[in-house]
């Protein structure tokens, strides 16, 4: 699963908002006012959303007037303090978000990555 700067911004938008349409998400991620560029970027976001739905990171929550509203699949996300254990020593690494999707490598990201 591609997890670059755009993906971090998308995930951050989902953390801050319960339900989002692809257009709402595009506006939050790219901060665009030009309609033509917005449509191009929206296609990129829709492609990512389809992949994320297939992988189980988000769900297509509700459909209102034929418009899909997406939300995080909280079953595959965990937030909390990450501990590193070496033998009998524990080291606290800080607050982390863990994306844990069956059959995929686990993704760990520090929560401060999502702060603005």
Phi and psi restraints in degrees (range 20) as a CNS / XPLOR table:
assign (resid 1 and name C) (resid 2 and name N)
       (resid 2 and name CA) (resid 2 and name C) 1.0 -70.0 20.0 2
assign (resid 2 and name N) (resid 2 and name CA)
       (resid 2 and name C) (resid 3 and name N) 1.0 125.3 20.0 2
assign (resid 2 and name C) (resid 3 and name N)
       (resid 3 and name CA) (resid 3 and name C) 1.0 -134.0 20.0 2
assign (resid 3 and name N) (resid 3 and name CA)
       (resid 3 and name C) (resid 4 and name N) 1.0 81.5 20.0 2
assign (resid 3 and name C) (resid 4 and name N)
       (resid 4 and name CA) (resid 4 and name C) 1.0 -110.2 20.0 2
assign (resid 4 and name N) (resid 4 and name CA)
       (resid 4 and name C) (resid 5 and name N) 1.0 -163.7 20.0 2
assign (resid 4 and name C) (resid 5 and name N)
       (resid 5 and name CA) (resid 5 and name C) 1.0 -60.2 20.0 2
assign (resid 5 and name N) (resid 5 and name CA)
       (resid 5 and name C) (resid 6 and name N) 1.0 -40.0 20.0 2
assign (resid 5 and name C) (resid 6 and name N)
       (resid 6 and name CA) (resid 6 and name C) 1.0 -63.0 20.0 2
assign (resid 6 and name N) (resid 6 and name CA)
       (resid 6 and name C) (resid 7 and name N) 1.0 -42.1 20.0 2
assign (resid 6 and name C) (resid 7 and name N)
       (resid 7 and name CA) (resid 7 and name C) 1.0 -63.6 20.0 2
assign (resid 7 and name N) (resid 7 and name CA)
       (resid 7 and name C) (resid 8 and name N) 1.0 -39.9 20.0 2
assign (resid 7 and name C) (resid 8 and name N)
       (resid 8 and name CA) (resid 8 and name C) 1.0 -63.1 20.0 2
assign (resid 8 and name N) (resid 8 and name CA)
       (resid 8 and name C) (resid 9 and name N) 1.0 -43.2 20.0 2
assign (resid 8 and name C) (resid 9 and name N)
       (resid 9 and name CA) (resid 9 and name C) 1.0 -64.5 20.0 2
assign (resid 9 and name N) (resid 9 and name CA)
       (resid 9 and name C) (resid 10 and name N) 1.0 -39.1 20.0 2
assign (resid 9 and name C) (resid 10 and name N)
       (resid 10 and name CA) (resid 10 and name C) 1.0 -63.4 20.0 2
assign (resid 10 and name N) (resid 10 and name CA)
       (resid 10 and name C) (resid 11 and name N) 1.0 -47.4 20.0 2
assign (resid 10 and name C) (resid 11 and name N)
       (resid 11 and name CA) (resid 11 and name C) 1.0 -62.5 20.0 2
assign (resid 11 and name N) (resid 11 and name CA)
       (resid 11 and name C) (resid 12 and name N) 1.0 -40.9 20.0 2
assign (resid 11 and name C) (resid 12 and name N)
       (resid 12 and name CA) (resid 12 and name C) 1.0 -60.6 20.0 2
assign (resid 12 and name N) (resid 12 and name CA)
       (resid 12 and name C) (resid 13 and name N) 1.0 -42.1 20.0 2
assign (resid 12 and name C) (resid 13 and name N)
       (resid 13 and name CA) (resid 13 and name C) 1.0 -63.1 20.0 2
assign (resid 13 and name N) (resid 13 and name CA)
       (resid 13 and name C) (resid 14 and name N) 1.0 -40.0 20.0 2
assign (resid 13 and name C) (resid 14 and name N)
       (resid 14 and name CA) (resid 14 and name C) 1.0 -68.2 20.0 2
assign (resid 14 and name N) (resid 14 and name CA)
       (resid 14 and name C) (resid 15 and name N) 1.0 -34.1 20.0 2
assign (resid 14 and name C) (resid 15 and name N)
       (resid 15 and name CA) (resid 15 and name C) 1.0 -65.4 20.0 2
assign (resid 15 and name N) (resid 15 and name CA)
       (resid 15 and name C) (resid 16 and name N) 1.0 -38.1 20.0 2
assign (resid 15 and name C) (resid 16 and name N)
       (resid 16 and name CA) (resid 16 and name C) 1.0 -82.4 20.0 2
assign (resid 16 and name N) (resid 16 and name CA)
       (resid 16 and name C) (resid 17 and name N) 1.0 -18.9 20.0 2
assign (resid 16 and name C) (resid 17 and name N)
       (resid 17 and name CA) (resid 17 and name C) 1.0 -131.9 20.0 2
assign (resid 17 and name N) (resid 17 and name CA)
       (resid 17 and name C) (resid 18 and name N) 1.0 135.6 20.0 2
assign (resid 17 and name C) (resid 18 and name N)
       (resid 18 and name CA) (resid 18 and name C) 1.0 -71.2 20.0 2
assign (resid 18 and name N) (resid 18 and name CA)
       (resid 18 and name C) (resid 19 and name N) 1.0 -48.4 20.0 2
assign (resid 18 and name C) (resid 19 and name N)
       (resid 19 and name CA) (resid 19 and name C) 1.0 -127.7 20.0 2
assign (resid 19 and name N) (resid 19 and name CA)
       (resid 19 and name C) (resid 20 and name N) 1.0 137.2 20.0 2
assign (resid 19 and name C) (resid 20 and name N)
       (resid 20 and name CA) (resid 20 and name C) 1.0 -139.1 20.0 2
assign (resid 20 and name N) (resid 20 and name CA)
       (resid 20 and name C) (resid 21 and name N) 1.0 144.3 20.0 2
assign (resid 20 and name C) (resid 21 and name N)
       (resid 21 and name CA) (resid 21 and name C) 1.0 -87.6 20.0 2
assign (resid 21 and name N) (resid 21 and name CA)
       (resid 21 and name C) (resid 22 and name N) 1.0 167.5 20.0 2
assign (resid 21 and name C) (resid 22 and name N)
       (resid 22 and name CA) (resid 22 and name C) 1.0 -62.7 20.0 2
assign (resid 22 and name N) (resid 22 and name CA)
       (resid 22 and name C) (resid 23 and name N) 1.0 -37.5 20.0 2
assign (resid 22 and name C) (resid 23 and name N)
       (resid 23 and name CA) (resid 23 and name C) 1.0 -68.0 20.0 2
assign (resid 23 and name N) (resid 23 and name CA)
       (resid 23 and name C) (resid 24 and name N) 1.0 -43.2 20.0 2
assign (resid 23 and name C) (resid 24 and name N)
       (resid 24 and name CA) (resid 24 and name C) 1.0 -60.3 20.0 2
assign (resid 24 and name N) (resid 24 and name CA)
       (resid 24 and name C) (resid 25 and name N) 1.0 -43.1 20.0 2
assign (resid 24 and name C) (resid 25 and name N)
       (resid 25 and name CA) (resid 25 and name C) 1.0 -64.5 20.0 2
assign (resid 25 and name N) (resid 25 and name CA)
       (resid 25 and name C) (resid 26 and name N) 1.0 -42.8 20.0 2
assign (resid 25 and name C) (resid 26 and name N)
       (resid 26 and name CA) (resid 26 and name C) 1.0 -59.7 20.0 2
assign (resid 26 and name N) (resid 26 and name CA)
       (resid 26 and name C) (resid 27 and name N) 1.0 -44.0 20.0 2
assign (resid 26 and name C) (resid 27 and name N)
       (resid 27 and name CA) (resid 27 and name C) 1.0 -63.9 20.0 2
assign (resid 27 and name N) (resid 27 and name CA)
       (resid 27 and name C) (resid 28 and name N) 1.0 -37.8 20.0 2
assign (resid 27 and name C) (resid 28 and name N)
       (resid 28 and name CA) (resid 28 and name C) 1.0 -70.8 20.0 2
assign (resid 28 and name N) (resid 28 and name CA)
       (resid 28 and name C) (resid 29 and name N) 1.0 -38.9 20.0 2
assign (resid 28 and name C) (resid 29 and name N)
       (resid 29 and name CA) (resid 29 and name C) 1.0 -75.4 20.0 2
assign (resid 29 and name N) (resid 29 and name CA)
       (resid 29 and name C) (resid 30 and name N) 1.0 -42.4 20.0 2
assign (resid 29 and name C) (resid 30 and name N)
       (resid 30 and name CA) (resid 30 and name C) 1.0 -107.7 20.0 2
assign (resid 30 and name N) (resid 30 and name CA)
       (resid 30 and name C) (resid 31 and name N) 1.0 -15.1 20.0 2
assign (resid 30 and name C) (resid 31 and name N)
       (resid 31 and name CA) (resid 31 and name C) 1.0 50.6 20.0 2
assign (resid 31 and name N) (resid 31 and name CA)
       (resid 31 and name C) (resid 32 and name N) 1.0 62.5 20.0 2
assign (resid 31 and name C) (resid 32 and name N)
       (resid 32 and name CA) (resid 32 and name C) 1.0 -112.8 20.0 2
assign (resid 32 and name N) (resid 32 and name CA)
       (resid 32 and name C) (resid 33 and name N) 1.0 140.1 20.0 2
assign (resid 32 and name C) (resid 33 and name N)
       (resid 33 and name CA) (resid 33 and name C) 1.0 -109.3 20.0 2
assign (resid 33 and name N) (resid 33 and name CA)
       (resid 33 and name C) (resid 34 and name N) 1.0 -21.8 20.0 2
assign (resid 33 and name C) (resid 34 and name N)
       (resid 34 and name CA) (resid 34 and name C) 1.0 -76.3 20.0 2
assign (resid 34 and name N) (resid 34 and name CA)
       (resid 34 and name C) (resid 35 and name N) 1.0 122.1 20.0 2
assign (resid 34 and name C) (resid 35 and name N)
       (resid 35 and name CA) (resid 35 and name C) 1.0 -62.5 20.0 2
assign (resid 35 and name N) (resid 35 and name CA)
       (resid 35 and name C) (resid 36 and name N) 1.0 -40.3 20.0 2
assign (resid 35 and name C) (resid 36 and name N)
       (resid 36 and name CA) (resid 36 and name C) 1.0 -65.0 20.0 2
assign (resid 36 and name N) (resid 36 and name CA)
       (resid 36 and name C) (resid 37 and name N) 1.0 -46.0 20.0 2
assign (resid 36 and name C) (resid 37 and name N)
       (resid 37 and name CA) (resid 37 and name C) 1.0 -66.6 20.0 2
assign (resid 37 and name N) (resid 37 and name CA)
       (resid 37 and name C) (resid 38 and name N) 1.0 -38.0 20.0 2
assign (resid 37 and name C) (resid 38 and name N)
       (resid 38 and name CA) (resid 38 and name C) 1.0 -59.0 20.0 2
assign (resid 38 and name N) (resid 38 and name CA)
       (resid 38 and name C) (resid 39 and name N) 1.0 -42.6 20.0 2
assign (resid 38 and name C) (resid 39 and name N)
       (resid 39 and name CA) (resid 39 and name C) 1.0 -64.6 20.0 2
assign (resid 39 and name N) (resid 39 and name CA)
       (resid 39 and name C) (resid 40 and name N) 1.0 -40.4 20.0 2
assign (resid 39 and name C) (resid 40 and name N)
       (resid 40 and name CA) (resid 40 and name C) 1.0 -64.5 20.0 2
assign (resid 40 and name N) (resid 40 and name CA)
       (resid 40 and name C) (resid 41 and name N) 1.0 -45.4 20.0 2
assign (resid 40 and name C) (resid 41 and name N)
       (resid 41 and name CA) (resid 41 and name C) 1.0 -67.9 20.0 2
assign (resid 41 and name N) (resid 41 and name CA)
       (resid 41 and name C) (resid 42 and name N) 1.0 -33.4 20.0 2
assign (resid 41 and name C) (resid 42 and name N)
       (resid 42 and name CA) (resid 42 and name C) 1.0 -62.9 20.0 2
assign (resid 42 and name N) (resid 42 and name CA)
       (resid 42 and name C) (resid 43 and name N) 1.0 -37.7 20.0 2
assign (resid 42 and name C) (resid 43 and name N)
       (resid 43 and name CA) (resid 43 and name C) 1.0 -62.5 20.0 2
assign (resid 43 and name N) (resid 43 and name CA)
       (resid 43 and name C) (resid 44 and name N) 1.0 -39.1 20.0 2
assign (resid 43 and name C) (resid 44 and name N)
       (resid 44 and name CA) (resid 44 and name C) 1.0 -62.4 20.0 2
assign (resid 44 and name N) (resid 44 and name CA)
       (resid 44 and name C) (resid 45 and name N) 1.0 -45.3 20.0 2
assign (resid 44 and name C) (resid 45 and name N)
       (resid 45 and name CA) (resid 45 and name C) 1.0 -64.2 20.0 2
assign (resid 45 and name N) (resid 45 and name CA)
       (resid 45 and name C) (resid 46 and name N) 1.0 -42.3 20.0 2
assign (resid 45 and name C) (resid 46 and name N)
       (resid 46 and name CA) (resid 46 and name C) 1.0 -60.7 20.0 2
assign (resid 46 and name N) (resid 46 and name CA)
       (resid 46 and name C) (resid 47 and name N) 1.0 -41.6 20.0 2
assign (resid 46 and name C) (resid 47 and name N)
       (resid 47 and name CA) (resid 47 and name C) 1.0 -60.9 20.0 2
assign (resid 47 and name N) (resid 47 and name CA)
       (resid 47 and name C) (resid 48 and name N) 1.0 -44.9 20.0 2
assign (resid 47 and name C) (resid 48 and name N)
       (resid 48 and name CA) (resid 48 and name C) 1.0 -63.6 20.0 2
assign (resid 48 and name N) (resid 48 and name CA)
       (resid 48 and name C) (resid 49 and name N) 1.0 -42.5 20.0 2
assign (resid 48 and name C) (resid 49 and name N)
       (resid 49 and name CA) (resid 49 and name C) 1.0 -60.6 20.0 2
assign (resid 49 and name N) (resid 49 and name CA)
       (resid 49 and name C) (resid 50 and name N) 1.0 -42.5 20.0 2
assign (resid 49 and name C) (resid 50 and name N)
       (resid 50 and name CA) (resid 50 and name C) 1.0 -60.5 20.0 2
assign (resid 50 and name N) (resid 50 and name CA)
       (resid 50 and name C) (resid 51 and name N) 1.0 -43.3 20.0 2
assign (resid 50 and name C) (resid 51 and name N)
       (resid 51 and name CA) (resid 51 and name C) 1.0 -63.6 20.0 2
assign (resid 51 and name N) (resid 51 and name CA)
       (resid 51 and name C) (resid 52 and name N) 1.0 -44.3 20.0 2
assign (resid 51 and name C) (resid 52 and name N)
       (resid 52 and name CA) (resid 52 and name C) 1.0 -65.3 20.0 2
assign (resid 52 and name N) (resid 52 and name CA)
       (resid 52 and name C) (resid 53 and name N) 1.0 -35.6 20.0 2
assign (resid 52 and name C) (resid 53 and name N)
       (resid 53 and name CA) (resid 53 and name C) 1.0 -65.8 20.0 2
assign (resid 53 and name N) (resid 53 and name CA)
       (resid 53 and name C) (resid 54 and name N) 1.0 -45.8 20.0 2
assign (resid 53 and name C) (resid 54 and name N)
       (resid 54 and name CA) (resid 54 and name C) 1.0 -59.2 20.0 2
assign (resid 54 and name N) (resid 54 and name CA)
       (resid 54 and name C) (resid 55 and name N) 1.0 -40.3 20.0 2
assign (resid 54 and name C) (resid 55 and name N)
       (resid 55 and name CA) (resid 55 and name C) 1.0 -77.9 20.0 2
assign (resid 55 and name N) (resid 55 and name CA)
       (resid 55 and name C) (resid 56 and name N) 1.0 -17.9 20.0 2
assign (resid 55 and name C) (resid 56 and name N)
       (resid 56 and name CA) (resid 56 and name C) 1.0 94.7 20.0 2
assign (resid 56 and name N) (resid 56 and name CA)
       (resid 56 and name C) (resid 57 and name N) 1.0 8.4 20.0 2
assign (resid 56 and name C) (resid 57 and name N)
       (resid 57 and name CA) (resid 57 and name C) 1.0 -73.9 20.0 2
assign (resid 57 and name N) (resid 57 and name CA)
       (resid 57 and name C) (resid 58 and name N) 1.0 -37.4 20.0 2
assign (resid 57 and name C) (resid 58 and name N)
       (resid 58 and name CA) (resid 58 and name C) 1.0 -128.4 20.0 2
assign (resid 58 and name N) (resid 58 and name CA)
       (resid 58 and name C) (resid 59 and name N) 1.0 165.8 20.0 2
assign (resid 58 and name C) (resid 59 and name N)
       (resid 59 and name CA) (resid 59 and name C) 1.0 -125.9 20.0 2
assign (resid 59 and name N) (resid 59 and name CA)
       (resid 59 and name C) (resid 60 and name N) 1.0 150.9 20.0 2
assign (resid 59 and name C) (resid 60 and name N)
       (resid 60 and name CA) (resid 60 and name C) 1.0 -82.1 20.0 2
assign (resid 60 and name N) (resid 60 and name CA)
       (resid 60 and name C) (resid 61 and name N) 1.0 88.1 20.0 2
assign (resid 60 and name C) (resid 61 and name N)
       (resid 61 and name CA) (resid 61 and name C) 1.0 -63.0 20.0 2
assign (resid 61 and name N) (resid 61 and name CA)
       (resid 61 and name C) (resid 62 and name N) 1.0 -61.9 20.0 2
assign (resid 61 and name C) (resid 62 and name N)
       (resid 62 and name CA) (resid 62 and name C) 1.0 -136.7 20.0 2
assign (resid 62 and name N) (resid 62 and name CA)
       (resid 62 and name C) (resid 63 and name N) 1.0 157.9 20.0 2
assign (resid 62 and name C) (resid 63 and name N)
       (resid 63 and name CA) (resid 63 and name C) 1.0 -126.9 20.0 2
assign (resid 63 and name N) (resid 63 and name CA)
       (resid 63 and name C) (resid 64 and name N) 1.0 118.4 20.0 2
assign (resid 63 and name C) (resid 64 and name N)
       (resid 64 and name CA) (resid 64 and name C) 1.0 -117.6 20.0 2
assign (resid 64 and name N) (resid 64 and name CA)
       (resid 64 and name C) (resid 65 and name N) 1.0 125.2 20.0 2
assign (resid 64 and name C) (resid 65 and name N)
       (resid 65 and name CA) (resid 65 and name C) 1.0 50.4 20.0 2
assign (resid 65 and name N) (resid 65 and name CA)
       (resid 65 and name C) (resid 66 and name N) 1.0 43.6 20.0 2
assign (resid 65 and name C) (resid 66 and name N)
       (resid 66 and name CA) (resid 66 and name C) 1.0 65.9 20.0 2
assign (resid 66 and name N) (resid 66 and name CA)
       (resid 66 and name C) (resid 67 and name N) 1.0 18.0 20.0 2
assign (resid 66 and name C) (resid 67 and name N)
       (resid 67 and name CA) (resid 67 and name C) 1.0 -111.7 20.0 2
assign (resid 67 and name N) (resid 67 and name CA)
       (resid 67 and name C) (resid 68 and name N) 1.0 122.9 20.0 2
assign (resid 67 and name C) (resid 68 and name N)
       (resid 68 and name CA) (resid 68 and name C) 1.0 -77.2 20.0 2
assign (resid 68 and name N) (resid 68 and name CA)
       (resid 68 and name C) (resid 69 and name N) 1.0 137.6 20.0 2
assign (resid 68 and name C) (resid 69 and name N)
       (resid 69 and name CA) (resid 69 and name C) 1.0 -116.2 20.0 2
assign (resid 69 and name N) (resid 69 and name CA)
       (resid 69 and name C) (resid 70 and name N) 1.0 123.5 20.0 2
assign (resid 69 and name C) (resid 70 and name N)
       (resid 70 and name CA) (resid 70 and name C) 1.0 -102.5 20.0 2
assign (resid 70 and name N) (resid 70 and name CA)
       (resid 70 and name C) (resid 71 and name N) 1.0 153.1 20.0 2
assign (resid 70 and name C) (resid 71 and name N)
       (resid 71 and name CA) (resid 71 and name C) 1.0 -148.3 20.0 2
assign (resid 71 and name N) (resid 71 and name CA)
       (resid 71 and name C) (resid 72 and name N) 1.0 162.2 20.0 2
assign (resid 71 and name C) (resid 72 and name N)
       (resid 72 and name CA) (resid 72 and name C) 1.0 -66.6 20.0 2
assign (resid 72 and name N) (resid 72 and name CA)
       (resid 72 and name C) (resid 73 and name N) 1.0 142.8 20.0 2
assign (resid 72 and name C) (resid 73 and name N)
       (resid 73 and name CA) (resid 73 and name C) 1.0 -88.5 20.0 2
assign (resid 73 and name N) (resid 73 and name CA)
       (resid 73 and name C) (resid 74 and name N) 1.0 95.1 20.0 2
assign (resid 73 and name C) (resid 74 and name N)
       (resid 74 and name CA) (resid 74 and name C) 1.0 -66.9 20.0 2
assign (resid 74 and name N) (resid 74 and name CA)
       (resid 74 and name C) (resid 75 and name N) 1.0 -14.1 20.0 2
assign (resid 74 and name C) (resid 75 and name N)
       (resid 75 and name CA) (resid 75 and name C) 1.0 -66.2 20.0 2
assign (resid 75 and name N) (resid 75 and name CA)
       (resid 75 and name C) (resid 76 and name N) 1.0 -25.4 20.0 2
assign (resid 75 and name C) (resid 76 and name N)
       (resid 76 and name CA) (resid 76 and name C) 1.0 -103.6 20.0 2
assign (resid 76 and name N) (resid 76 and name CA)
       (resid 76 and name C) (resid 77 and name N) 1.0 5.8 20.0 2
assign (resid 76 and name C) (resid 77 and name N)
       (resid 77 and name CA) (resid 77 and name C) 1.0 -119.7 20.0 2
assign (resid 77 and name N) (resid 77 and name CA)
       (resid 77 and name C) (resid 78 and name N) 1.0 139.5 20.0 2
assign (resid 77 and name C) (resid 78 and name N)
       (resid 78 and name CA) (resid 78 and name C) 1.0 -135.9 20.0 2
assign (resid 78 and name N) (resid 78 and name CA)
       (resid 78 and name C) (resid 79 and name N) 1.0 142.0 20.0 2
assign (resid 78 and name C) (resid 79 and name N)
       (resid 79 and name CA) (resid 79 and name C) 1.0 -127.5 20.0 2
assign (resid 79 and name N) (resid 79 and name CA)
       (resid 79 and name C) (resid 80 and name N) 1.0 140.5 20.0 2
assign (resid 79 and name C) (resid 80 and name N)
       (resid 80 and name CA) (resid 80 and name C) 1.0 167.0 20.0 2
assign (resid 80 and name N) (resid 80 and name CA)
       (resid 80 and name C) (resid 81 and name N) 1.0 -172.8 20.0 2
assign (resid 80 and name C) (resid 81 and name N)
       (resid 81 and name CA) (resid 81 and name C) 1.0 -78.8 20.0 2
assign (resid 81 and name N) (resid 81 and name CA)
       (resid 81 and name C) (resid 82 and name N) 1.0 129.3 20.0 2
assign (resid 81 and name C) (resid 82 and name N)
       (resid 82 and name CA) (resid 82 and name C) 1.0 -94.9 20.0 2
assign (resid 82 and name N) (resid 82 and name CA)
       (resid 82 and name C) (resid 83 and name N) 1.0 127.7 20.0 2
assign (resid 82 and name C) (resid 83 and name N)
       (resid 83 and name CA) (resid 83 and name C) 1.0 -111.9 20.0 2
assign (resid 83 and name N) (resid 83 and name CA)
       (resid 83 and name C) (resid 84 and name N) 1.0 137.4 20.0 2
assign (resid 83 and name C) (resid 84 and name N)
       (resid 84 and name CA) (resid 84 and name C) 1.0 -104.8 20.0 2
assign (resid 84 and name N) (resid 84 and name CA)
       (resid 84 and name C) (resid 85 and name N) 1.0 124.9 20.0 2
assign (resid 84 and name C) (resid 85 and name N)
       (resid 85 and name CA) (resid 85 and name C) 1.0 -113.2 20.0 2
assign (resid 85 and name N) (resid 85 and name CA)
       (resid 85 and name C) (resid 86 and name N) 1.0 122.9 20.0 2
assign (resid 85 and name C) (resid 86 and name N)
       (resid 86 and name CA) (resid 86 and name C) 1.0 -124.1 20.0 2
assign (resid 86 and name N) (resid 86 and name CA)
       (resid 86 and name C) (resid 87 and name N) 1.0 113.6 20.0 2
assign (resid 86 and name C) (resid 87 and name N)
       (resid 87 and name CA) (resid 87 and name C) 1.0 54.6 20.0 2
assign (resid 87 and name N) (resid 87 and name CA)
       (resid 87 and name C) (resid 88 and name N) 1.0 -115.9 20.0 2
assign (resid 87 and name C) (resid 88 and name N)
       (resid 88 and name CA) (resid 88 and name C) 1.0 -103.5 20.0 2
assign (resid 88 and name N) (resid 88 and name CA)
       (resid 88 and name C) (resid 89 and name N) 1.0 4.9 20.0 2
assign (resid 88 and name C) (resid 89 and name N)
       (resid 89 and name CA) (resid 89 and name C) 1.0 -95.5 20.0 2
assign (resid 89 and name N) (resid 89 and name CA)
       (resid 89 and name C) (resid 90 and name N) 1.0 137.0 20.0 2
assign (resid 89 and name C) (resid 90 and name N)
       (resid 90 and name CA) (resid 90 and name C) 1.0 -114.8 20.0 2
assign (resid 90 and name N) (resid 90 and name CA)
       (resid 90 and name C) (resid 91 and name N) 1.0 136.4 20.0 2
assign (resid 90 and name C) (resid 91 and name N)
       (resid 91 and name CA) (resid 91 and name C) 1.0 -124.7 20.0 2
assign (resid 91 and name N) (resid 91 and name CA)
       (resid 91 and name C) (resid 92 and name N) 1.0 126.4 20.0 2
assign (resid 91 and name C) (resid 92 and name N)
       (resid 92 and name CA) (resid 92 and name C) 1.0 -84.3 20.0 2
assign (resid 92 and name N) (resid 92 and name CA)
       (resid 92 and name C) (resid 93 and name N) 1.0 121.3 20.0 2
assign (resid 92 and name C) (resid 93 and name N)
       (resid 93 and name CA) (resid 93 and name C) 1.0 -94.9 20.0 2
assign (resid 93 and name N) (resid 93 and name CA)
       (resid 93 and name C) (resid 94 and name N) 1.0 -9.4 20.0 2
assign (resid 93 and name C) (resid 94 and name N)
       (resid 94 and name CA) (resid 94 and name C) 1.0 114.0 20.0 2
assign (resid 94 and name N) (resid 94 and name CA)
       (resid 94 and name C) (resid 95 and name N) 1.0 -172.1 20.0 2
assign (resid 94 and name C) (resid 95 and name N)
       (resid 95 and name CA) (resid 95 and name C) 1.0 -85.1 20.0 2
assign (resid 95 and name N) (resid 95 and name CA)
       (resid 95 and name C) (resid 96 and name N) 1.0 130.5 20.0 2
assign (resid 95 and name C) (resid 96 and name N)
       (resid 96 and name CA) (resid 96 and name C) 1.0 -132.8 20.0 2
assign (resid 96 and name N) (resid 96 and name CA)
       (resid 96 and name C) (resid 97 and name N) 1.0 154.1 20.0 2
assign (resid 96 and name C) (resid 97 and name N)
       (resid 97 and name CA) (resid 97 and name C) 1.0 -103.6 20.0 2
assign (resid 97 and name N) (resid 97 and name CA)
       (resid 97 and name C) (resid 98 and name N) 1.0 131.6 20.0 2
assign (resid 97 and name C) (resid 98 and name N)
       (resid 98 and name CA) (resid 98 and name C) 1.0 -118.8 20.0 2
assign (resid 98 and name N) (resid 98 and name CA)
       (resid 98 and name C) (resid 99 and name N) 1.0 124.1 20.0 2
assign (resid 98 and name C) (resid 99 and name N)
       (resid 99 and name CA) (resid 99 and name C) 1.0 -100.6 20.0 2
assign (resid 99 and name N) (resid 99 and name CA)
       (resid 99 and name C) (resid 100 and name N) 1.0 113.5 20.0 2
assign (resid 99 and name C) (resid 100 and name N)
       (resid 100 and name CA) (resid 100 and name C) 1.0 -121.7 20.0 2
assign (resid 100 and name N) (resid 100 and name CA)
       (resid 100 and name C) (resid 101 and name N) 1.0 90.2 20.0 2
assign (resid 100 and name C) (resid 101 and name N)
       (resid 101 and name CA) (resid 101 and name C) 1.0 -107.9 20.0 2
assign (resid 101 and name N) (resid 101 and name CA)
       (resid 101 and name C) (resid 102 and name N) 1.0 126.9 20.0 2
assign (resid 101 and name C) (resid 102 and name N)
       (resid 102 and name CA) (resid 102 and name C) 1.0 -55.7 20.0 2
assign (resid 102 and name N) (resid 102 and name CA)
       (resid 102 and name C) (resid 103 and name N) 1.0 131.8 20.0 2
assign (resid 102 and name C) (resid 103 and name N)
       (resid 103 and name CA) (resid 103 and name C) 1.0 84.2 20.0 2
assign (resid 103 and name N) (resid 103 and name CA)
       (resid 103 and name C) (resid 104 and name N) 1.0 0.3 20.0 2
assign (resid 103 and name C) (resid 104 and name N)
       (resid 104 and name CA) (resid 104 and name C) 1.0 -120.5 20.0 2
assign (resid 104 and name N) (resid 104 and name CA)
       (resid 104 and name C) (resid 105 and name N) 1.0 152.5 20.0 2
assign (resid 104 and name C) (resid 105 and name N)
       (resid 105 and name CA) (resid 105 and name C) 1.0 -62.8 20.0 2
assign (resid 105 and name N) (resid 105 and name CA)
       (resid 105 and name C) (resid 106 and name N) 1.0 141.0 20.0 2
assign (resid 105 and name C) (resid 106 and name N)
       (resid 106 and name CA) (resid 106 and name C) 1.0 -67.9 20.0 2
assign (resid 106 and name N) (resid 106 and name CA)
       (resid 106 and name C) (resid 107 and name N) 1.0 138.8 20.0 2
assign (resid 106 and name C) (resid 107 and name N)
       (resid 107 and name CA) (resid 107 and name C) 1.0 -110.2 20.0 2
assign (resid 107 and name N) (resid 107 and name CA)
       (resid 107 and name C) (resid 108 and name N) 1.0 125.7 20.0 2
assign (resid 107 and name C) (resid 108 and name N)
       (resid 108 and name CA) (resid 108 and name C) 1.0 -113.0 20.0 2
assign (resid 108 and name N) (resid 108 and name CA)
       (resid 108 and name C) (resid 109 and name N) 1.0 133.0 20.0 2
assign (resid 108 and name C) (resid 109 and name N)
       (resid 109 and name CA) (resid 109 and name C) 1.0 -142.2 20.0 2
assign (resid 109 and name N) (resid 109 and name CA)
       (resid 109 and name C) (resid 110 and name N) 1.0 131.0 20.0 2
assign (resid 109 and name C) (resid 110 and name N)
       (resid 110 and name CA) (resid 110 and name C) 1.0 -63.5 20.0 2
assign (resid 110 and name N) (resid 110 and name CA)
       (resid 110 and name C) (resid 111 and name N) 1.0 139.0 20.0 2
assign (resid 110 and name C) (resid 111 and name N)
       (resid 111 and name CA) (resid 111 and name C) 1.0 -63.2 20.0 2
assign (resid 111 and name N) (resid 111 and name CA)
       (resid 111 and name C) (resid 112 and name N) 1.0 -28.3 20.0 2
assign (resid 111 and name C) (resid 112 and name N)
       (resid 112 and name CA) (resid 112 and name C) 1.0 -65.8 20.0 2
assign (resid 112 and name N) (resid 112 and name CA)
       (resid 112 and name C) (resid 113 and name N) 1.0 -14.8 20.0 2
assign (resid 112 and name C) (resid 113 and name N)
       (resid 113 and name CA) (resid 113 and name C) 1.0 -64.0 20.0 2
assign (resid 113 and name N) (resid 113 and name CA)
       (resid 113 and name C) (resid 114 and name N) 1.0 -26.8 20.0 2
assign (resid 113 and name C) (resid 114 and name N)
       (resid 114 and name CA) (resid 114 and name C) 1.0 -97.3 20.0 2
assign (resid 114 and name N) (resid 114 and name CA)
       (resid 114 and name C) (resid 115 and name N) 1.0 -0.6 20.0 2
assign (resid 114 and name C) (resid 115 and name N)
       (resid 115 and name CA) (resid 115 and name C) 1.0 -84.6 20.0 2
assign (resid 115 and name N) (resid 115 and name CA)
       (resid 115 and name C) (resid 116 and name N) 1.0 145.3 20.0 2
